[in-house]
């Protein structure tokens, strides 16, 4: 029976379950994580590492260090032999850890690269020290990434950016899975979340998820301000992050009533809150839009919402929307463009329904069973089962 070591300081239950299903029950899985994960079957052991703390760059660096030391201590104190190392870029130092363990155990290493480092840091923090550290980090990637047996990432544009470090890097693009039975379209009149928040008779523009440094929240706020006279349109923000403070300050200063800000919802409420939108907005800062794929887009698609993507026009998000005709794209930072797109879909309900239908149809292609099969094929190839 093969033994697998999974390393991810932050991992959600659904992704972990999908990976376990792809590996099958005839393996023993040890998971090192700071997340609260429930083992899927008896052959899974969860080892609790320091949790991920994404509040600030300082908190991230501190928790990354704690995680790194925890894994090294674990490896030093265990005599277990592993047949495969699977690590995610939560945190990105897991690429170094995975290669260290690959050499120690003489086994293959698969690395799931959610976000592309150090480019994300270099694009968001500008000072000489950061620039120097990122230069060294990029050199390390160029030398060491080709030794990883397979790097997984979410989109072709992301893959192209990873390949900039070396053409020898072995890459596989696998989109994120979505549970289309858990997240599905629901009429507002039958949606208790919509009813409880008096949204059942509104045209809802939804932003749900992280509100961090990489997400262009400001353009949505300005669009809401411009549309404040249309009482049928309601902007709903659900989530947390650094930029919730910006939303609260905006609400205090502008005193407008077409914005509703709510915290992250419980798992029980989540499918209802995600289904409340007519339009789902997925927003990225242009300077890093090609370096990650916002996972929230898959959830919005599964709920059958028209998608408005804010990015560069040539990133994975915008390409997904354009190729599947399921929404609109904003490739500049002009909030007037966003206002025009929202009003267009508010007035043209047949186009809105067309986008909604296509979004749900595409989401079904990314259903759990289909993505699990792609992971299973990859694991079988690497493990030569």
N, C-alpha and C positions, 0 to 999 in steps of 0.2 A: 504494500500500500504506500503510495507516494505521499510525502509530507510537504506542505506548502506554507511559506511564511508571507503573510500580507502585512504591509507597513503603511499606515495612513493615519496621521494625527487627527485629521478630521474627515470622516466618511459617513454618509447617510445610510440608513438601514436598507433602503430600496436598492441602492447601488451594490452594497455588500451582498445582499441576498441574490442579486443577479449574477455576480461573480461566483458565488458559491454554487449556484445552479449550473453555471457553465463548467465549473470544475467537477461537479458530480459528488455523490456521497461516498465514493470509493477512495477518497483522499482524506488525509488529516490536515486541518487548517489551523494554524496559529495566527491570530490577528493582534497586532500591536496598534492600539488606537487610544486617543483621548476622548472619543465619542462614546455615547451610551448605546452600545450595540447588543442586541439579543441574539445569541447563537441560533442558527437555523436548524442544526442537527447535532447529534451527540459527538461528532468528530471535530467539532469546532471549539477552540479554546480562545477566550478573549483576555488579553493582557493589557491592563489599563495604564497608559502612559500619561504624562502631563497633558491637559486639554489644550486645544487651540484657542488663542485669544487674539482675534483680529481687530480689536478696538483701535489700535494705532500701530505705526511702524515699530515703535519701541516695544510694545506688548508682543507683536509678532516675533521680533528678533529674540526676545526673552523666552517665549514659549518654544521657539524652534531650538534654541540652545538646550532647554530642559528635555525636550523630546530626543534630541541627538544623544545627549548623555545617557538617557534612559535606555535607548536601543543599544548603545555600545556596552553598557553594563549588562544588559540581557544577553548579548552575544558572548561576552566574556564568561558569564556564569552558566551557560548552557552547553551541553554536549550533544544536543540534538543535531542530526544531519538532515538538511533540507534538499528537496529535489527541484524546487522552484522558488525564486524570490519575486514577489509582485509588490511594487510600491507605487504610491501616487505622489504627485507634486504638492501634496499637503503634508509637510512643507517641502519646498524645492530641494532642500539638502538631502532628501531621501534618494536622489539620484546618486549622490556620493555614497550613502549608506548601502544602497543596493549593489553598487559595484564592489564595495568592500566585502559584502557577504557573498557575492558571486565568486570572488577569488577564494574566500575562506572555504566555501562549501563545494566549489567546482561544479556549480549548477547554473542554469540559465536565469537571466534577470529580465523581467518585463516592467516597463516604467510607464505609468499613465500620466501624461503631461497635460494637466487641466489648463494651466496658464504658462506662458512662455517667459521664463526667467533666464538672464537678468534683464531682458528688454523691458518688462513691465516696470521694474524699479527705475531703470535708466530714463524711461519716458515720463515718469511721474515725479521724480525727485532730481533736481538739478543743482549739484554742487561738485566741486573738484574731487572730494573724497569718494562720493558715490560713483562718479564717472570712472575713477581709477579702479575701485572694487569691481564694478561691472565689466571693465575691460579684462581684468584677471579672470573673472567668472566666465566670460565668453571664451577666453582661451582654454580654460579647463573643459568647457563643454565641447569645444572643437576637437580636443584630444581624446576625451573620454566617452562622449556620446556614441561614437561608432562601436564601442565595446559592449554596449547594451544590446541584448539579443533582439528586443523589439521595443520601440516607443509607440505608444498609442496616443492619438490626439483626436479632437472632436471635429475638425474641419480641414479642408484642403488648403485654405489660406494659412491657417495655423501651421500645417505641415510644411508649407513652402518657407515660412519664417524660421522653423526649426532647421530646415536643410541649409539655411544660410551659413550655419556653423560648419557643416561638413556634408558633402554629397554622399558620404559613405554611411550616413545614419540610416538605420533600418526602421521604416515608419509604416504604421497601419492607421488609417482613419476609420474610427467607429463612432457614430453619433451617440449621444446620450439616450438611454432608454426612457420611456414614459409609460406609466400604467394607465392605459386608455379605458380601463374599467373603473378605476378609482377617480380619474379626472375626465369628465365628460360634460357636454353641453347640458344646461339646465335653464328652462325659462324662468325669468325673474319672479313671476307670479307664483312659482312653486319653490322658490329659493328662499329659505328662512333667513339666511344672511342678508339677502337683498331686502326682504320685508322688514327685518329688525332695524336696519339702518336707513329705512325709507328711500331705498334705491329702486324699488320694483317698478316705478313709473318714470325712471330717469334713463337717459342715454349715458352710459357709464364709460369713461375713459380710465382704464385701470393700469396702475403701475404697482407691481407686487414683487417683493424680493429685497435684495441688498440695496442699500442707499449709500454706497461707499464712494471713495475717491474716483473710481473708474466709471461712474455712472453720471450722465449729464442730466441731473435733476432740474437744474436752473431753467433749461429751455421749456420744460413742461410747466413749470410754475408761471413763466411769462405767458405761455399760451393760455393757461387757465385765467390769468388776469385779463387777457384780451377778450376772452369769451364769457366774462362774468355776467353780461346782460342776458345771455341765453340761459334761462332758468331750467331748461330741459337737460342741459349737459352738466354732468357731475364728474369731477376728477377725484379718483379714489387712490390714495397711496397706502400700501400695506407693507410693513417691513421695519427694518432697523438699519443702523449704520451711522457714519459720521454726518451724513447730509440730512438726517432727520432734524438736526438743529437748524439747518437752513430753512427747511419747510416751516418749522415752528416760528422762526423769526419772520418769515414772509407772511404768515398768517397774522401775526401780531401787527405788523406794519401796514398791511394792505386791507385788513378787515373785510375780506371777501368770503362769501358763504358757498362757493361752488367747489370747495376743496374739502375732502374728508381724509384725515390722517389717522391710521390705525396701526397698532403694533402687529408683530407676527402672530398669526392665528394658530390655534391648536390643530393637531392632526385631524380631529373630528370636524372642525370647521373649515379646514383648508380647502377641500374640494368645492365647497359652497362659495367661499370667498374668491377662489380663482375663477369660478364660472360666472361671476357677477358682471364682467365687462362685456361691452359691445366691441370695444377696441382695447387691445392689450398693447401697451407701449413697452418696448425693450430699448433701453438707452445706453449708449456707450460713449465715453470720451474718444474723440477722433484719433488722438495720438496713440491710443492703445487698442483700438477696435480690432486690429488684425492679430492681436496677441492672445485673445481669449474668445470663447463662445458662451454667451449668457445662457445658463441652463434654464432660466425661466421661460424662454421662448417655447420650449417643448411642452411645458405645462399649459401655457396659454393656447397653443395650437390644439392640444388635446381637449381643451374646453370649448373649442370651436369659435375662437375669437379672431376677428380681423387684426392683423399685426401691423403696427407702425414701428419700423426699425430706425433708430437714429444712429448713424455711423458714418463710414466713409463712402459707402456705395460699392466698395470693392473688398469688403470683409466677409467672413463666413455668414454672419447674420443677414446682411443685405443680400448676399448671393442666394441664400436659402429662400428669402421672401420673394425675390424677383423670379427665380427659376420655377417656383411653384405657384405663382400668381395668387398669393394669399394675403396681400396687404400693400402698404405704401412704404417708401423709403425717404428719409431725410438725410441728405449727404452734406448738410451745412449746419451752422449753429444759429440760423435765423429762425426765431420762434414763429415768425409770420408764416414760414413754410409749413410748420406743424399745424398752425391754426387753419390754414387752407386745406390741409389733408383731413383734419378732423371734421371741418364743416362739409367737405365733399362727401364723406361717408355718412354724416348725419342727414344730409339731404337726399343722397342716392342710396336708398335702402336695398335696392336690387344688387348693386355693386357690393354693398356691405355683406349681404347674404352669400354672394358668390365667393368672397374672400373667406368668410366663415366656413363654408362648405369645404373649400380647398384646404384650409388649415387643418381641419379635423381629419380629412382624408390622408394628408401627408403624415400627421401624427400617428396614424395607424400603422404606417410603414416602420415607424420607430418604436412600435410596441415592444413590451418586455420580451416576448418569445423570439421576435426577430433579432433583437440586439444580443440576447443570450446566445443564440445560435452563432453569431459572428464571433463572440468571445470564446465559445466552445471550440470552434474551428481553429482559432489562434492558439489556444492552450494545447490542443491536440498536435498542432504543427510544432510548437516549441518543445513540448514534452515528448514528441514523437510516439504518441500513443497509438 
